[in-house]
């Protein structure tokens, strides 16, 4: 099977990753102790811990959304639109870190099921704005209490100061990983976890 052409962005990401890998290898030969995080055991592996933790939340939310004909990917789009709607698809994708092709599918389904609507911007007729419908607001009122309760269970018995440190460190890790791929991370407006 012929290999698909590689996009310039993917080539840049690979080059950045190769450069970082060489940098780590050089530091490893010099005996840098911060490389212990790379050789962590599987049960302590940061990406795996994040994936498993996220998976529990995702599965619980999927169970709540399945009867509505929706999946977890719809939750992410709705969650952002519930904070602020009447924005373009591009702006929404930027806020949640999604690609526009993935958004087309999810948003089309949300529109078909009546949770969002698309309207022309009155000041710039070229723009299509996404907004939550009354049915979407009703869904918010149903799902958010469950999501907040789920988060409360996940963070029970963890002091607020530790949670703040965790969020801060996680944002720094996200920024570092984004730089590997040659991107800047923009922290979205609004607090998605309140």
Residue frames as a rotation matrix with the C-alpha (Angstrom) as fourth column:
UNK 1
0.582 0.813 0.000 0.00
0.813 -0.582 0.000 0.00
0.000 0.000 -1.000 0.00
UNK 2
-0.114 -0.652 0.750 1.45
0.539 -0.674 -0.504 3.42
0.834 0.347 0.428 -0.94
UNK 3
-0.426 -0.146 -0.893 2.33
0.886 -0.269 -0.378 5.69
-0.185 -0.952 0.244 1.93
UNK 4
0.673 0.722 0.158 0.20
0.736 -0.675 -0.052 8.79
0.069 0.151 -0.986 2.43
UNK 5
-0.061 -0.695 0.717 1.96
0.395 -0.676 -0.622 12.11
0.917 0.246 0.316 1.89
UNK 6
-0.134 -0.088 -0.987 3.03
0.989 -0.070 -0.128 13.77
-0.058 -0.994 0.097 5.10
UNK 7
0.798 0.474 0.373 1.71
0.485 -0.871 0.070 17.24
0.358 0.125 -0.925 5.90
UNK 8
-0.031 -0.837 0.547 4.24
0.074 -0.548 -0.833 20.03
0.997 0.015 0.079 6.59
UNK 9
0.313 0.202 0.928 2.86
-0.837 -0.403 0.370 20.38
0.449 -0.893 0.043 10.14
UNK 10
0.991 0.048 0.128 3.44
-0.101 0.889 0.447 16.67
-0.092 -0.455 0.886 10.82
UNK 11
0.453 -0.890 0.050 6.95
0.560 0.241 -0.793 16.91
0.694 0.387 0.607 9.36
UNK 12
-0.060 -0.443 0.894 7.68
-0.420 -0.802 -0.426 19.85
0.906 -0.401 -0.138 11.70
UNK 13
0.668 0.374 0.643 6.29
-0.736 0.209 0.643 17.91
0.106 -0.904 0.415 14.67
UNK 14
0.925 -0.361 -0.118 8.46
0.359 0.932 -0.042 14.93
0.125 -0.004 0.992 13.84
UNK 15
0.135 -0.917 0.376 11.53
0.333 -0.316 -0.888 17.17
0.933 0.245 0.263 13.45
UNK 16
0.120 -0.025 0.992 10.81
-0.765 -0.640 0.077 18.81
0.633 -0.768 -0.096 16.83
UNK 17
0.907 0.279 0.315 10.33
-0.417 0.701 0.579 15.40
-0.059 -0.656 0.752 18.42
UNK 18
0.678 -0.726 -0.111 13.60
0.571 0.616 -0.542 14.12
0.462 0.304 0.833 16.94
UNK 19
-0.036 -0.686 0.727 15.41
-0.108 -0.720 -0.685 17.22
0.993 -0.103 -0.048 18.18
UNK 20
0.377 0.261 0.889 13.98
-0.879 -0.202 0.432 16.78
0.292 -0.944 0.153 21.69
UNK 21
0.999 -0.009 -0.048 14.87
0.019 0.974 0.225 13.08
0.045 -0.226 0.973 21.65
UNK 22
0.298 -0.952 0.067 18.49
0.506 0.098 -0.857 13.90
0.810 0.289 0.511 20.77
UNK 23
-0.042 -0.252 0.967 18.52
-0.570 -0.788 -0.231 16.51
0.820 -0.561 -0.111 23.54
UNK 24
0.746 0.376 0.549 17.27
-0.666 0.405 0.627 13.91
0.013 -0.834 0.552 26.06
UNK 25
0.861 -0.469 -0.197 19.85
0.407 0.868 -0.286 11.38
0.305 0.166 0.938 24.84
UNK 26
-0.005 -0.890 0.456 22.65
0.136 -0.453 -0.881 13.93
0.991 0.057 0.123 25.32
UNK 27
0.081 0.097 0.992 21.42
-0.864 -0.489 0.119 14.81
0.496 -0.867 0.044 28.80
UNK 28
0.956 0.289 0.048 21.12
-0.281 0.855 0.436 11.09
0.085 -0.430 0.899 29.61
UNK 29
0.492 -0.848 -0.198 24.77
0.540 0.475 -0.695 10.51
0.683 0.235 0.692 28.72
UNK 30
-0.329 -0.598 0.731 25.65
-0.203 -0.711 -0.673 13.41
0.922 -0.370 0.113 31.00
UNK 31
-0.700 0.036 -0.713 23.75
0.584 0.603 -0.543 11.68
0.411 -0.797 -0.443 33.84
UNK 32
-0.689 0.508 0.518 20.85
-0.534 -0.838 0.112 14.09
0.491 -0.199 0.848 34.17
UNK 33
-0.952 0.301 0.054 18.52
0.156 0.630 -0.761 12.92
-0.263 -0.716 -0.646 36.96
UNK 34
-0.348 0.887 -0.303 15.38
-0.644 -0.461 -0.611 14.50
-0.682 -0.017 0.732 35.46
UNK 35
-0.432 0.160 -0.887 15.25
-0.786 0.415 0.458 11.66
0.441 0.896 -0.053 32.95
UNK 36
-0.972 0.127 0.197 13.92
-0.019 0.795 -0.607 9.33
-0.234 -0.594 -0.770 35.64
UNK 37
-0.183 0.969 -0.164 10.44
-0.482 -0.234 -0.844 10.52
-0.857 -0.075 0.510 34.66
UNK 38
0.002 0.132 -0.991 10.98
-0.990 0.143 0.018 9.02
0.144 0.981 0.131 31.21
UNK 39
-0.610 -0.344 -0.714 11.90
-0.314 0.932 -0.180 5.61
0.727 0.115 -0.677 32.62
UNK 40
-0.445 0.466 0.765 9.04
-0.880 -0.068 -0.471 5.49
-0.168 -0.882 0.440 35.09
UNK 41
-0.919 0.180 0.352 7.34
0.170 0.984 -0.060 2.16
-0.357 0.005 -0.934 35.71
UNK 42
-0.713 0.656 0.246 4.07
0.351 0.030 0.936 1.58
0.607 0.754 -0.252 33.89
UNK 43
0.104 0.821 -0.561 1.89
0.963 0.059 0.264 2.12
0.250 -0.568 -0.784 36.97
UNK 44
0.100 -0.159 -0.982 3.48
0.568 -0.801 0.188 5.56
-0.817 -0.577 0.010 37.41
UNK 45
-0.683 -0.385 0.621 3.58
0.724 -0.247 0.644 6.57
-0.094 0.889 0.448 33.75
UNK 46
-0.675 0.394 -0.624 2.07
-0.057 -0.871 -0.488 10.06
-0.736 -0.294 0.610 33.46
UNK 47
-0.662 0.482 -0.574 0.40
-0.731 -0.245 0.637 9.65
0.167 0.841 0.514 30.04
UNK 48
-0.619 0.428 -0.658 -1.06
0.210 0.898 0.386 6.31
0.757 0.101 -0.646 31.06
UNK 49
-0.705 0.358 -0.612 -2.35
0.639 -0.054 -0.767 7.67
-0.308 -0.932 -0.190 34.38
UNK 50
-0.690 0.441 -0.574 -3.99
-0.451 -0.882 -0.136 10.58
-0.566 0.165 0.807 32.56
UNK 51
-0.663 0.420 -0.619 -5.52
-0.535 0.313 0.785 8.25
0.523 0.852 0.017 29.98
UNK 52
-0.643 0.424 -0.638 -6.96
0.566 0.824 -0.022 5.86
0.516 -0.375 -0.770 32.56
UNK 53
-0.698 0.375 -0.610 -8.33
0.405 -0.496 -0.768 8.68
-0.591 -0.783 0.194 34.72
UNK 54
-0.668 0.424 -0.612 -9.89
-0.673 -0.695 0.253 10.37
-0.317 0.581 0.750 31.70
UNK 55
-0.764 0.350 -0.541 -11.34
-0.157 0.713 0.683 7.07
0.625 0.607 -0.490 30.55
UNK 56
-0.694 0.530 -0.487 -13.34
0.714 0.417 -0.563 6.62
-0.095 -0.738 -0.668 33.78
UNK 57
-0.494 0.503 -0.709 -14.88
-0.087 -0.840 -0.536 10.07
-0.865 -0.203 0.459 33.39
UNK 58
-0.703 0.169 -0.691 -15.51
-0.711 -0.186 0.678 9.52
-0.013 0.968 0.251 29.67
UNK 59
-0.831 0.375 -0.411 -17.24
0.237 0.907 0.348 6.16
0.503 0.192 -0.842 30.23
UNK 60
-0.557 0.639 -0.531 -19.51
0.664 -0.042 -0.746 7.57
-0.499 -0.768 -0.401 32.94
UNK 61
-0.438 0.386 -0.812 -20.47
-0.415 -0.888 -0.198 10.55
-0.798 0.250 0.549 30.75
UNK 62
-0.843 0.114 -0.526 -21.06
-0.470 0.319 0.823 8.30
0.262 0.941 -0.215 27.74
UNK 63
-0.762 0.588 -0.273 -23.55
0.640 0.749 -0.173 6.27
0.102 -0.306 -0.946 29.79
UNK 64
-0.313 0.644 -0.698 -25.46
0.354 -0.603 -0.715 9.47
-0.881 -0.471 -0.039 30.53
UNK 65
-0.371 0.079 -0.925 -25.37
-0.645 -0.739 0.196 10.68
-0.668 0.670 0.325 26.93
UNK 66
-0.990 -0.081 0.116 -26.08
0.016 0.753 0.658 7.42
-0.140 0.653 -0.744 25.10
UNK 67
-0.299 0.947 0.120 -29.88
0.785 0.316 -0.533 7.56
-0.543 -0.066 -0.837 25.72
UNK 68
0.336 0.370 -0.866 -29.84
-0.084 -0.904 -0.419 10.99
-0.938 0.214 -0.273 24.02
UNK 69
0.866 -0.052 0.498 -28.11
0.483 0.350 -0.803 9.53
-0.133 0.935 0.327 20.94
UNK 70
0.742 -0.638 0.206 -24.86
-0.526 -0.745 -0.411 11.33
0.415 0.197 -0.888 21.78
UNK 71
0.544 -0.664 -0.513 -21.31
0.677 0.709 -0.199 10.31
0.496 -0.239 0.835 22.67
UNK 72
0.357 -0.480 -0.801 -18.52
0.772 -0.331 0.542 11.77
-0.526 -0.812 0.252 24.75
UNK 73
-0.651 -0.629 0.424 -17.16
0.758 -0.523 0.389 13.86
-0.023 0.575 0.818 21.86
UNK 74
0.032 0.757 0.653 -20.45
0.511 -0.574 0.640 15.76
0.859 0.313 -0.405 21.87
UNK 75
0.662 0.181 -0.727 -19.99
0.749 -0.187 0.635 16.48
-0.021 -0.966 -0.259 25.58
UNK 76
-0.313 -0.888 -0.336 -16.77
0.823 -0.430 0.371 18.41
-0.474 -0.160 0.866 24.92
UNK 77
-0.721 0.096 0.686 -18.40
0.471 -0.659 0.587 20.64
0.508 0.746 0.430 22.29
UNK 78
0.342 0.934 0.104 -21.53
0.474 -0.267 0.839 21.22
0.811 -0.237 -0.534 24.36
UNK 79
0.377 -0.249 -0.892 -19.54
0.910 -0.080 0.407 21.90
-0.173 -0.965 0.197 27.51
UNK 80
-0.717 -0.690 -0.101 -17.70
0.640 -0.708 0.298 24.73
-0.277 0.149 0.949 25.79
UNK 81
-0.586 0.563 0.583 -20.85
0.283 -0.532 0.798 26.11
0.760 0.632 0.152 24.15
UNK 82
0.432 0.751 -0.499 -22.66
0.755 0.001 0.655 26.12
0.493 -0.661 -0.566 27.50
UNK 83
-0.124 -0.559 -0.820 -19.99
0.834 -0.506 0.220 28.48
-0.538 -0.656 0.529 28.79
UNK 84
-0.258 0.061 -0.964 -20.22
-0.341 -0.940 0.032 30.77
-0.904 0.337 0.263 25.78
UNK 85
-0.019 0.282 0.959 -22.17
0.805 0.574 -0.153 30.28
-0.593 0.769 -0.238 22.59
UNK 86
0.947 0.318 -0.044 -22.77
0.192 -0.669 -0.718 32.36
-0.258 0.672 -0.694 19.48
UNK 87
0.069 -0.970 -0.235 -19.23
-0.546 -0.234 0.805 31.65
-0.835 0.072 -0.545 18.35
UNK 88
0.358 -0.012 -0.934 -17.87
-0.911 0.216 -0.352 30.28
0.206 0.976 0.067 15.10
UNK 89
0.990 -0.029 -0.136 -16.90
0.036 0.998 0.044 26.65
0.135 -0.049 0.990 14.58
UNK 90
0.252 -0.966 0.064 -13.28
0.261 0.004 -0.965 27.72
0.932 0.260 0.253 14.20
UNK 91
-0.165 -0.269 0.949 -13.33
-0.738 -0.604 -0.300 29.53
0.654 -0.750 -0.099 17.55
UNK 92
0.729 0.498 0.470 -14.96
-0.684 0.565 0.462 26.53
-0.035 -0.658 0.752 19.24
UNK 93
0.843 -0.456 -0.286 -12.33
0.302 0.840 -0.450 24.17
0.445 0.293 0.846 17.83
UNK 94
-0.052 -0.891 0.451 -9.57
-0.085 -0.446 -0.891 26.47
0.995 -0.085 -0.052 19.01
UNK 95
0.115 0.184 0.976 -11.00
-0.919 -0.352 0.175 26.53
0.376 -0.918 0.128 22.53
UNK 96
0.732 0.284 0.620 -11.28
-0.562 0.766 0.313 22.78
-0.386 -0.577 0.720 22.94
UNK 97
-0.291 -0.956 0.040 -8.29
-0.722 0.247 0.646 21.73
-0.627 0.160 -0.762 20.83
UNK 98
0.218 0.451 0.866 -10.30
0.284 0.819 -0.498 19.91
-0.934 0.355 0.051 18.17
UNK 99
-0.896 -0.417 0.151 -9.76
0.235 -0.158 0.959 19.69
-0.376 0.895 0.240 14.45
UNK 100
-0.467 0.751 -0.467 -12.40
-0.770 -0.605 -0.204 21.26
-0.436 0.264 0.860 12.24
UNK 101
-0.477 0.334 -0.813 -13.13
-0.541 0.617 0.571 18.00
0.692 0.713 -0.114 10.34
UNK 102
-0.792 0.194 -0.579 -13.92
0.513 0.726 -0.458 16.24
0.332 -0.660 -0.674 13.63
UNK 103
-0.787 0.495 -0.367 -16.09
-0.041 -0.637 -0.770 19.18
-0.615 -0.591 0.522 14.64
UNK 104
-0.628 0.568 -0.531 -18.14
-0.750 -0.260 0.608 19.03
0.207 0.781 0.589 11.44
UNK 105
-0.509 0.413 -0.755 -19.36
0.110 0.901 0.419 15.53
0.854 0.130 -0.504 12.27
UNK 106
-0.683 0.205 -0.701 -20.08
0.730 0.194 -0.655 16.18
0.002 -0.959 -0.282 15.95
UNK 107
-0.797 0.363 -0.483 -21.72
-0.165 -0.900 -0.404 19.57
-0.582 -0.242 0.777 15.39
UNK 108
-0.646 0.588 -0.487 -23.87
-0.583 0.032 0.812 18.29
0.492 0.808 0.322 12.53
UNK 109
-0.460 0.473 -0.752 -25.22
0.509 0.834 0.214 15.57
0.728 -0.284 -0.624 14.80
UNK 110
-0.717 0.182 -0.672 -25.83
0.581 -0.377 -0.722 18.07
-0.385 -0.908 0.165 17.61
UNK 111
-0.785 0.452 -0.423 -27.72
-0.564 -0.804 0.189 20.25
-0.255 0.387 0.886 15.15
UNK 112
-0.567 0.570 -0.595 -29.76
-0.267 0.557 0.787 17.30
0.779 0.605 -0.164 13.79
UNK 113
-0.409 0.388 -0.826 -30.75
0.773 0.629 -0.087 16.27
0.485 -0.674 -0.557 17.31
UNK 114
0.431 0.719 0.545 -31.78
0.413 -0.694 0.590 19.85
0.803 -0.029 -0.596 18.13
UNK 115
0.467 -0.302 -0.831 -29.21
0.862 -0.054 0.504 20.69
-0.197 -0.952 0.235 20.81
UNK 116
-0.423 -0.581 -0.696 -27.51
0.297 -0.814 0.499 23.48
-0.856 0.004 0.517 18.85
UNK 117
0.721 0.564 0.403 -28.34
0.578 -0.168 -0.799 25.68
-0.383 0.809 -0.447 15.91
UNK 118
-0.514 -0.844 0.152 -26.32
0.767 -0.374 0.521 27.54
-0.383 0.384 0.840 13.30
UNK 119
0.710 0.699 -0.086 -27.21
0.596 -0.661 -0.456 31.09
-0.375 0.272 -0.886 12.38
UNK 120
0.156 -0.620 0.769 -25.58
0.750 -0.432 -0.501 33.78
0.643 0.655 0.398 10.26
UNK 121
-0.408 -0.390 -0.825 -23.74
0.807 -0.576 -0.127 36.50
-0.426 -0.718 0.550 12.11
UNK 122
0.634 0.771 0.060 -25.80
0.724 -0.565 -0.395 39.69
-0.271 0.294 -0.917 11.67
UNK 123
0.646 -0.442 -0.622 -22.70
-0.287 -0.896 0.338 41.89
-0.707 -0.040 -0.706 11.56
UNK 124
-0.445 -0.770 -0.456 -20.64
-0.806 0.122 0.579 39.62
-0.391 0.626 -0.675 9.28
UNK 125
0.532 0.841 -0.101 -22.86
-0.789 0.448 -0.421 37.53
-0.308 0.303 0.902 7.01
UNK 126
0.090 -0.570 -0.817 -19.90
-0.669 0.573 -0.474 35.31
0.738 0.589 -0.330 6.05
UNK 127
-0.843 -0.482 0.237 -19.73
-0.472 0.455 -0.755 33.86
0.257 -0.749 -0.611 9.56
UNK 128
0.192 0.841 -0.506 -21.95
-0.119 0.532 0.839 31.06
0.974 -0.101 0.202 10.84
UNK 129
-0.476 -0.313 0.821 -22.44
-0.800 -0.233 -0.553 31.14
0.365 -0.920 -0.139 14.61
UNK 130
-0.400 0.292 -0.869 -23.16
0.312 0.935 0.170 28.16
0.862 -0.203 -0.465 16.84
UNK 131
-0.539 0.252 0.804 -25.59
-0.771 -0.531 -0.351 28.56
0.339 -0.809 0.480 19.69
UNK 132
-0.978 0.202 -0.053 -27.31
0.201 0.836 -0.510 26.30
-0.058 -0.509 -0.859 22.19
UNK 133
-0.390 0.917 0.083 -31.05
-0.131 -0.144 0.981 25.72
0.911 0.372 0.176 21.72
UNK 134
0.090 0.505 0.858 -33.57
-0.966 -0.164 0.198 25.50
0.241 -0.847 0.473 24.58
UNK 135
0.930 0.204 -0.306 -33.31
-0.173 0.977 0.126 21.70
0.324 -0.064 0.944 24.22
UNK 136
0.127 -0.972 -0.199 -29.53
0.339 0.231 -0.912 22.04
0.932 0.048 0.359 24.61
UNK 137
-0.399 -0.184 0.898 -30.00
-0.649 -0.635 -0.419 24.16
0.648 -0.750 0.133 27.73
UNK 138
0.634 0.689 0.352 -32.32
-0.758 0.463 0.459 21.50
0.153 -0.558 0.815 29.15
UNK 139
0.723 -0.457 -0.518 -29.62
0.275 0.878 -0.391 18.89
0.634 0.140 0.761 28.48
UNK 140
-0.317 -0.846 0.429 -27.09
-0.104 -0.419 -0.902 21.10
0.943 -0.330 0.045 30.30
UNK 141
-0.061 0.382 0.922 -29.37
-0.940 -0.333 0.076 21.26
0.336 -0.862 0.379 33.33
UNK 142
0.911 0.410 -0.037 -29.59
-0.389 0.887 0.248 17.48
0.135 -0.212 0.968 33.29
UNK 143
0.669 -0.677 -0.306 -25.93
0.416 0.682 -0.601 16.58
0.616 0.275 0.738 32.64
UNK 144
-0.006 -0.766 0.642 -23.90
-0.295 -0.612 -0.733 19.20
0.956 -0.194 -0.222 34.52
UNK 145
0.428 0.144 0.892 -25.03
-0.901 -0.018 0.434 18.14
0.078 -0.989 0.122 38.01
UNK 146
0.991 -0.091 0.102 -24.03
0.086 0.995 0.054 14.56
-0.106 -0.045 0.993 37.18
UNK 147
0.461 -0.869 0.177 -20.65
0.381 0.014 -0.924 15.68
0.801 0.494 0.338 35.79
UNK 148
0.061 -0.422 0.905 -19.95
-0.661 -0.696 -0.280 17.86
0.748 -0.581 -0.321 38.85
UNK 149
0.721 0.258 0.643 -20.88
-0.669 0.500 0.549 15.01
-0.180 -0.826 0.533 41.19
UNK 150
0.906 -0.421 -0.033 -18.59
0.367 0.824 -0.432 12.69
0.209 0.380 0.901 39.24
UNK 151
0.149 -0.876 0.460 -15.71
0.027 -0.461 -0.887 15.18
0.989 0.144 -0.044 39.54
UNK 152
0.285 0.010 0.959 -16.40
-0.888 -0.374 0.268 15.57
0.361 -0.927 -0.097 43.26
UNK 153
0.962 0.056 0.267 -16.09
-0.156 0.917 0.368 11.81
-0.224 -0.396 0.891 43.69
UNK 154
0.674 -0.736 0.072 -12.85
0.487 0.369 -0.792 11.82
0.556 0.568 0.607 41.76
UNK 155
-0.153 -0.785 0.600 -11.24
-0.018 -0.605 -0.796 14.53
0.988 -0.133 0.078 43.89
UNK 156
0.832 0.510 0.218 -12.66
-0.224 -0.051 0.973 13.58
0.507 -0.859 0.072 47.29
UNK 157
0.868 -0.462 -0.180 -10.15
0.347 0.306 0.887 13.62
-0.355 -0.832 0.426 50.14
UNK 158
-0.045 -0.889 0.455 -7.63
0.971 -0.146 -0.189 15.61
0.234 0.434 0.870 48.06
UNK 159
0.005 0.021 -1.000 -6.76
0.609 -0.793 -0.014 19.02
-0.793 -0.609 -0.017 49.57
UNK 160
0.904 0.428 0.006 -7.54
0.293 -0.607 -0.739 22.06
-0.313 0.669 -0.674 47.45
UNK 161
0.438 -0.810 -0.390 -3.88
-0.668 -0.584 0.462 23.12
-0.602 0.058 -0.796 47.47
UNK 162
-0.437 -0.586 0.682 -2.84
0.005 0.757 0.653 19.77
-0.899 0.289 -0.328 45.96
UNK 163
0.323 0.639 0.698 -5.52
0.773 0.248 -0.585 20.09
-0.547 0.728 -0.414 43.27
UNK 164
0.913 -0.035 -0.407 -4.29
-0.186 -0.923 -0.338 23.57
-0.364 0.384 -0.848 42.37
UNK 165
-0.071 -0.997 -0.007 -0.72
-0.632 0.039 0.774 22.27
-0.772 0.060 -0.633 42.14
UNK 166
-0.266 0.038 0.963 -1.90
0.446 0.891 0.087 19.34
-0.855 0.452 -0.254 40.01
UNK 167
0.743 0.611 0.272 -3.73
0.541 -0.311 -0.781 21.64
-0.393 0.728 -0.562 37.57
UNK 168
0.687 -0.550 -0.475 -0.74
-0.557 -0.818 0.142 23.96
-0.467 0.167 -0.869 37.36
UNK 169
-0.347 -0.853 0.390 1.67
-0.380 0.508 0.773 21.10
-0.857 0.120 -0.501 36.66
UNK 170
-0.008 0.430 0.903 -0.70
0.657 0.683 -0.319 19.55
-0.754 0.590 -0.287 34.14
UNK 171
0.930 0.330 -0.163 -0.97
0.131 -0.710 -0.692 22.84
-0.344 0.622 -0.703 32.25
UNK 172
0.270 -0.915 -0.301 2.82
-0.773 -0.392 0.498 23.09
-0.573 0.098 -0.813 32.17
UNK 173
-0.423 -0.363 0.831 3.08
0.106 0.890 0.443 19.53
-0.900 0.275 -0.338 30.84
UNK 174
0.506 0.697 0.508 0.49
0.651 0.079 -0.755 20.38
-0.567 0.713 -0.413 28.19
UNK 175
0.855 -0.223 -0.469 2.50
-0.375 -0.889 -0.262 23.44
-0.358 0.400 -0.844 27.19
UNK 176
-0.166 -0.975 0.151 5.73
-0.621 0.222 0.752 21.44
-0.766 0.031 -0.642 27.02
UNK 177
-0.270 0.123 0.955 4.13
0.478 0.878 0.022 18.74
-0.836 0.463 -0.295 24.88
UNK 178
0.806 0.590 0.046 2.59
0.363 -0.432 -0.826 21.34
-0.468 0.682 -0.562 22.58
UNK 179
0.489 -0.707 -0.511 6.05
-0.702 -0.667 0.251 22.85
-0.518 0.236 -0.822 22.04
UNK 180
-0.379 -0.581 0.720 7.33
-0.026 0.784 0.620 19.43
-0.925 0.216 -0.312 20.95
UNK 181
-0.019 0.491 0.871 4.80
0.905 0.379 -0.194 19.68
-0.425 0.784 -0.452 18.14
UNK 182
-0.821 -0.466 0.330 5.66
0.567 -0.736 0.370 23.31
0.071 0.491 0.868 17.43
UNK 183
0.048 0.903 0.426 2.44
0.494 -0.392 0.776 24.77
0.868 0.174 -0.465 18.80
UNK 184
-0.884 -0.142 0.446 1.61
-0.282 -0.601 -0.748 27.32
0.374 -0.787 0.491 21.41
UNK 185
-0.455 0.761 -0.462 -1.07
0.841 0.538 0.057 26.34
0.292 -0.363 -0.885 23.91
UNK 186
-0.636 0.374 0.675 -3.81
-0.346 -0.920 0.184 28.88
0.690 -0.116 0.715 24.40
UNK 187
-0.904 0.372 -0.213 -5.62
0.365 0.406 -0.838 28.52
-0.225 -0.835 -0.502 27.70
UNK 188
-0.392 0.822 0.413 -9.35
0.620 -0.095 0.779 28.65
0.679 0.561 -0.472 26.86
UNK 189
-0.712 0.297 0.636 -11.51
-0.527 -0.825 -0.205 31.40
0.464 -0.481 0.744 28.28
UNK 190
0.427 0.882 0.198 -13.94
-0.792 0.260 0.553 30.26
0.436 -0.393 0.809 30.94
UNK 191
-0.561 -0.587 0.583 -13.34
-0.808 0.542 -0.231 27.49
-0.181 -0.601 -0.779 33.41
UNK 192
-0.153 0.500 -0.853 -14.40
-0.628 0.617 0.474 24.11
0.763 0.608 0.219 32.06
UNK 193
-0.491 -0.064 -0.869 -14.11
0.384 0.879 -0.282 22.36
0.782 -0.472 -0.407 35.40
UNK 194
-0.957 0.271 0.108 -16.33
-0.231 -0.477 -0.848 24.63
-0.178 -0.836 0.519 37.50
